[in-house]
Amino acid sequence: HNKMANQVNGNAVQLKEEEEPMDTSSVTHTEHYKTLIEAGLPQKVAERLDEIFQTGLVAYVDLDERAIDALREFNEEGALSVLQQFKESDLSHVQNKSAFLCGVMKTYRQREKQGSKVQESTKGPDEAKIKALLERTGYTLDVTTGQRKYGGPPPDTVYSGAQPGIGTEVFVGKIPRDLYEDELVPLFEKAGPIWDLRLMMDPLSGQNRGYAFITFCSKDAAQEAVKLCDNYEIRPGKHLGVCISVANNRLFVGSIPKNKTKENILEEFNKVTEGLVDVILYHQPDDKKKNRGFCFLEYEDHKSAAQARRRLMSGKVKVWGNVVTVEWADPVEEPDPEVMAKVKVLFVRNLATTVTEEILEKSFSEFGKLERVKKLKDYAFVHFEDRGAAVKAMNEMNGKEIEGEEIEIVLAKPPDKKRKERQAARQASRSTAYEDYYYYPPPRMPPPIRG
């Protein structure tokens, strides 16, 4: 009798076990579970995602089709592992949960490729400190897998104008990998109001990448930040590197047919790239109808320039039937305003071939005593003894005709120390035998490509 009871009980227990998940599942699923199954997700994956909806970490409406589609591409184990990571991520400052989940999936794939095991989540920021910072400043924080963005725009009480332009962004390098906004903001806000701070993150390690970009609300604040924070010891033995960041939106393009005009070039590159706003072209000194075989393309922003550069380098895009050479243009470093305020030398360009140093001397000495005049190709440097005279000459002579050509005048920029160092380093790294050949190519050889 006992034996029989056991069996019945045993069966009953078994039955009970089989039934239970069925019962509870029909109770605990949200109405979205069915939609997930219909979208083609495996049952376990749909269940796990549904559980996450129930925790309130993320709502069904937060996830777009792209995220669900991407999740469907994973095998069950991978999908469950991705969801686990997503669930353990700190989502408190994530504005776009769907994009964040896509980022987690992308990172998972990269790790798979490298064969590295998913790292146990590295220690993130101290949330209490981040919360205190945001409460004190009133700024927002938007976290994605690739960056943490503080501000942009800042609260109206701080600054309510348009986004600041060129010269207001600084690049911060050598940041310790486990350091966050709670340590960076108090230091940098001393220089002036911050528009936004973008700390670049490495999704593979969960730490920062060692650098950030900070845009200030004014140029003065950005320059002040360089003075205050460059080489600042943020932790024992750890010094930051800070410089004005030039968001490069200019490309150097070689192998341009010499007979093309600015209009031709604009039209042609507009067909294959987007966001092109200007073409900067230099003419041959002795033949104004011909260009020098290269030009600079100016794009509306860095992103457009980067996309254009990728397209042109892909080798698939031809311009006038040729593949062109493309490089980033060396950024024009804005010289120090204090240095520029002392400059007494004018840079005069677009000179006709017939213009001699004597002619220039005669034209410019009307404004004050000259130290010397040096003409090279189709441009010249005019050195004044007195700054006031130089500025007056520039203002009055700019755009005037000499020997039938309109001249352009700007204050000459003093040689840039960093650029000189870069050139010296480049030269030192080339062997001398190659040097001569490199700089004095035989005639008709294309000029060396700028790196």
Secondary structure, DSSP 8 states (H G I E B T S, - for coil): -HHHHHHHHHHHHHHHHHHHHHHHHHHH--THHHHHHHTT--HHHHHHHHHHHHHTSS-GGG--HHHHHHHHTS-HHHHHHHHHHHHHS--TT-S-HHHHHHHHHHHHHHHHHHT-----------HHHHHHHHHHH---EEE-SSEEEEESS--TTT--SS---TT-EEEEE---TT--HHHHHHHHGGGS-EEEEEEEEETTTTEEEEEEEEEESSHHHHHHHHHHHTT-EEETTEE-EEEE-----EEEE----TT--HHHHHHHHHHH-S-EEEEEEEEETTEEEEEEEEEEEEESSHHHHHHHHHHHHTS---BTTB---EEE--------HHHHTT--EEEEE---TT--HHHHHHHHGGGS-EEEEEEETTEEEEEESSHHHHHHHHHHHTT-EETTEE-EEEE-----HHHHHHHHHHHHHS-HHHHHHHHS--TTS------
